[in-house]
Amino acid sequence: MNILRTAALAASLLAAGTASAVDVVKLGNLKFAHYGAVSYMKEHCGKFGLQVEEIVFPKGIDIFPAIVRGEVDLAASAADAAVANRAAGGPVLVVAGFAKGGARLVVRNDLAASKVTDLKGKKVGVARGGAQELLLLAELAQNGLTWSEQPGKGDVQLLYLAFADLNQALLQKQIDAMCQSEPQSSQAINKGFGKEMLKPYDTPLGEPIRVMVMTEKMYKERPDVARRVLECFVDATRLFQNDPKLAESYVREKMFKGQITPGDYADAMSNAAFTYDVTPEHIQITTDLMAKYGVGKMASPPRASDWVRLDLLQQAKQKLGVK
């Protein structure tokens, strides 16, 4: 009798363990206000049978070596960083968009500069490999300015700095302007050492769309997990869109540990939006401009139609009733 009870107990424990098993997904992310819904997936994906483990990187170009090493399955990325990785043979696919906007061209508050041509002879800081770099170069080119990292070699001297260092460089007047992400650009303005020159969305690139990239391995070898990941992403994004207070609370308290004010968050999100969508056309325009300006140093720029896969996104949106 004891043997039977022991066997029954073992069977029930085995069944319980099987029922509670979850699939682990490793998510690469960055610390920006408009990346909040992506970060929230680690809180939200349990209902989809997933355990999302978030790895926060200092800058986007650091994520892709981790993907190649098999340490990341899914990542939030600027489109141009994803394009550069794909051009270098990276095994990634664009499966969704997750944010649009989120950049400003900010100048020192004491500088008499109100238009892009006023940057001639100035030092401008930007992070390499992010949407801000391509936006900045497109603006400079559109306004007839040349650029170089070497002093005196172009109309504008570029200084490539980490996102976290740009504000300090502007504050200390090591640079005259910066093309910066949110909420850091709003913080520079609110703290009084920076002022907005413009939101750099008037070039052929338009408003930049950040993208969700997935490894080809996950897409091809774990299709059920990939499907549920997209369902969780769409559901988390919808939640943030429909509940701005939840979005603000999560970004300010969980992501930034109270380091940004309600005003910083409000200003940041007035210049950014959570989204689901991206088009192959947007990725192709991004690729063409990168090739034109030498961003990413691509020997063979990839065609968007070869690696943009939106089928899982469309299925998830249809299942969840999202337009």
C-alpha positions in Angstrom: 0.0 0.0 0.0 2.8 2.3 0.9 4.5 1.5 -2.3 1.4 2.4 -4.3 1.0 5.7 -2.4 4.7 6.5 -3.1 4.3 5.7 -6.8 1.1 7.8 -7.0 2.8 10.7 -5.2 5.8 10.5 -7.5 3.5 10.5 -10.6 1.6 13.5 -9.3 4.8 15.4 -8.6 6.1 14.5 -12.1 2.9 15.7 -13.7 2.9 19.0 -11.7 6.5 19.6 -12.7 5.7 19.0 -16.4 2.6 21.3 -16.1 4.7 24.1 -14.6 7.6 23.8 -17.0 8.3 27.1 -18.8 10.5 27.9 -21.8 13.3 30.3 -21.1 13.9 33.2 -23.5 17.0 35.4 -23.1 16.2 39.0 -24.0 18.8 41.7 -24.8 17.6 45.2 -24.0 18.8 48.8 -23.5 17.9 51.3 -20.7 15.7 53.9 -22.5 12.2 55.1 -21.7 10.7 53.9 -25.0 12.2 50.4 -24.4 9.9 50.0 -21.4 7.3 47.6 -22.9 10.1 45.3 -24.0 11.5 45.3 -20.5 8.1 44.6 -19.1 8.0 41.3 -20.9 10.0 39.7 -18.1 7.1 40.5 -15.8 4.3 39.6 -18.2 5.4 36.5 -20.2 4.7 33.9 -17.5 1.0 33.8 -18.6 2.4 32.7 -22.0 4.4 29.9 -20.5 7.7 31.8 -20.9 10.4 32.9 -18.5 12.1 35.9 -20.0 15.5 36.7 -18.7 16.5 40.3 -19.5 20.1 41.3 -20.1 20.6 45.1 -20.2 23.5 46.2 -22.4 25.3 49.6 -22.3 24.8 50.1 -26.0 23.0 48.4 -28.9 26.1 47.2 -30.8 27.1 45.2 -27.7 24.0 43.0 -28.1 24.9 41.4 -31.4 28.1 39.7 -30.3 26.1 38.1 -27.5 23.6 36.9 -30.1 26.4 35.3 -32.1 27.6 33.6 -28.9 24.1 32.2 -28.4 23.6 34.2 -25.2 20.6 36.2 -26.5 17.5 34.9 -28.3 15.6 38.1 -28.8 16.7 41.8 -28.6 15.5 45.3 -28.8 17.6 47.3 -31.3 17.9 50.4 -33.3 17.2 49.4 -36.9 20.6 50.5 -38.2 22.4 48.3 -35.6 20.4 45.4 -36.7 21.1 46.1 -40.4 24.8 46.3 -39.7 24.8 43.0 -37.9 22.8 41.3 -40.7 25.3 42.7 -43.3 28.1 41.1 -41.3 26.4 37.8 -41.4 24.6 38.0 -38.1 21.8 35.3 -37.8 19.0 37.7 -37.0 15.5 38.5 -38.3 13.4 41.6 -37.8 10.1 40.4 -36.3 8.4 43.6 -35.1 8.8 47.2 -34.3 8.5 48.3 -30.7 9.1 52.1 -30.5 9.2 55.1 -32.7 10.8 58.5 -32.3 12.9 58.9 -29.1 15.7 61.2 -30.3 16.6 64.9 -30.1 19.4 67.1 -31.4 20.3 69.1 -28.2 22.8 72.0 -28.0 24.5 73.6 -25.1 22.1 76.1 -23.4 24.7 78.9 -23.7 25.3 78.4 -27.4 23.8 80.7 -29.9 22.7 77.9 -32.3 19.1 77.4 -33.5 19.5 75.5 -36.8 21.6 72.7 -38.1 23.9 74.9 -40.2 24.9 76.7 -36.9 26.8 73.5 -36.0 29.5 74.3 -38.5 32.8 74.4 -36.6 31.3 72.7 -33.6 31.8 69.4 -31.8 28.8 67.1 -31.8 28.6 63.9 -29.7 26.7 60.8 -30.6 26.7 57.1 -29.8 27.9 54.8 -32.5 25.6 52.2 -33.9 22.3 53.7 -32.7 19.4 55.4 -34.5 20.9 58.7 -33.3 24.0 58.3 -35.4 22.1 57.8 -38.7 19.6 60.6 -37.8 22.5 63.0 -37.1 24.4 62.2 -40.4 21.2 62.5 -42.4 20.5 66.0 -40.9 24.1 67.2 -41.5 24.1 65.9 -45.1 20.6 67.5 -45.7 22.0 70.8 -44.6 25.2 70.6 -46.7 27.6 70.0 -43.8 30.5 67.5 -43.9 31.8 65.6 -40.8 34.8 63.8 -39.5 36.1 62.5 -36.2 39.4 64.4 -36.9 39.5 68.1 -36.0 39.4 70.3 -39.1 38.7 67.6 -41.5 35.0 68.4 -41.9 32.5 71.1 -41.1 31.5 69.2 -37.9 33.8 67.2 -35.6 32.0 64.0 -34.4 32.8 62.6 -31.0 31.6 59.1 -30.5 30.6 58.5 -26.8 28.5 56.1 -24.9 24.9 57.2 -24.3 25.6 57.5 -20.6 28.5 59.9 -21.2 26.9 62.3 -23.6 25.0 64.4 -21.1 28.1 64.8 -18.9 30.2 65.8 -21.9 27.6 68.5 -22.8 27.4 69.7 -19.2 31.1 70.0 -19.1 31.2 71.7 -22.5 33.4 69.0 -24.0 30.9 68.9 -26.8 28.7 71.7 -28.2 25.7 69.5 -29.2 24.6 65.9 -29.1 22.1 63.7 -30.9 20.7 61.8 -27.9 18.0 59.3 -26.9 15.2 59.6 -24.4 14.9 60.2 -21.5 18.5 61.5 -21.4 17.9 64.3 -23.9 14.9 65.5 -21.9 16.9 65.4 -18.7 19.6 67.6 -20.3 16.9 70.2 -21.2 15.1 70.0 -17.9 18.3 70.4 -15.9 19.1 73.5 -17.8 22.4 72.7 -19.5 20.8 71.8 -22.9 18.2 73.1 -25.2 16.4 71.4 -28.1 17.5 72.4 -31.6 15.1 70.0 -33.3 13.7 66.5 -33.4 15.6 65.0 -36.4 12.7 63.5 -38.2 12.6 65.6 -41.4 15.0 63.5 -43.5 14.1 60.6 -45.8 14.4 58.3 -42.8 11.5 60.1 -41.1 10.8 59.0 -37.5 13.1 56.1 -36.6 11.5 52.8 -35.6 13.3 50.6 -33.2 13.0 46.9 -34.0 12.7 43.6 -32.2 15.1 41.1 -33.6 15.0 37.3 -33.2 17.7 34.8 -33.9 17.1 32.6 -36.9 17.7 29.6 -34.6 14.7 30.5 -32.4 12.5 31.4 -35.4 13.2 28.1 -37.2 13.9 25.6 -34.4 11.6 26.8 -31.6 8.5 28.1 -33.6 6.1 27.6 -30.8 8.2 29.6 -28.4 8.7 32.3 -31.1 5.0 32.5 -31.5 4.3 32.9 -27.8 7.1 35.5 -27.5 5.4 37.7 -30.1 2.0 37.2 -28.4 3.5 38.3 -25.1 5.2 41.3 -26.8 2.0 42.5 -28.4 0.1 42.0 -25.2 2.7 43.9 -23.1 2.8 46.7 -25.6 -1.0 47.0 -25.7 -1.0 47.1 -21.9 1.5 50.0 -21.8 -0.5 51.9 -24.5 -3.8 51.5 -22.7 -2.4 52.2 -19.2 0.1 55.1 -19.3 0.3 55.2 -15.5 1.5 51.6 -15.4 4.0 52.4 -18.2 5.3 55.4 -16.3 5.5 53.6 -13.0 7.4 50.7 -14.5 9.9 52.8 -16.4 10.6 55.3 -13.7 10.7 52.9 -10.7 11.8 49.6 -12.1 14.0 50.5 -15.0 15.5 53.8 -13.7 15.1 53.2 -10.0 13.6 56.7 -9.4 16.4 58.5 -11.2 14.1 60.2 -13.7 11.3 62.6 -12.6 7.7 62.5 -13.8 8.5 65.6 -15.9 11.5 63.8 -17.5 9.3 60.8 -18.3 6.5 62.9 -19.7 8.8 64.9 -21.9 10.6 61.8 -23.1 7.4 60.1 -24.1 6.1 63.2 -25.8 8.9 62.5 -28.2 8.4 58.7 -28.5 5.7 56.1 -28.6 5.3 52.4 -28.0 4.3 50.5 -31.2 4.2 47.0 -32.7 4.8 47.8 -36.3 7.6 48.2 -38.8 7.7 47.8 -42.6 10.3 46.3 -44.9 10.3 49.7 -46.7 11.5 51.4 -43.5 14.3 48.9 -43.0 15.3 49.3 -46.7 15.4 53.1 -46.4 17.5 52.7 -43.3 19.9 50.3 -45.1 20.2 52.6 -48.2 21.0 55.7 -46.0 23.6 53.7 -44.0 25.3 52.6 -47.2 25.2 56.2 -48.5 26.8 57.7 -45.4 29.2 54.8 -44.6 27.4 53.8 -41.3 28.2 50.2 -40.3 30.9 49.9 -43.1 28.8 47.3 -44.9 30.5 45.4 -47.7 27.2 44.0 -48.9 24.1 45.8 -47.6 21.2 43.3 -47.0 17.9 43.5 -48.7 15.1 44.0 -46.3 12.9 41.5 -48.0 15.4 38.8 -47.2 15.3 39.1 -43.4 12.2 41.0 -42.3 9.7 38.4 -41.1 6.4 39.9 -39.8 4.3 36.7 -40.0 4.5 36.0 -36.2 3.6 39.6 -35.4 0.5 39.5 -37.7 -0.6 36.2 -36.2 -0.2 37.6 -32.7 -2.1 40.8 -33.4 -4.9 38.8 -35.0 -5.2 36.4 -32.1 -5.2 39.2 -29.5 -7.5 41.4 -31.6 -5.0 44.2 -32.0 -5.2 46.4 -35.1 
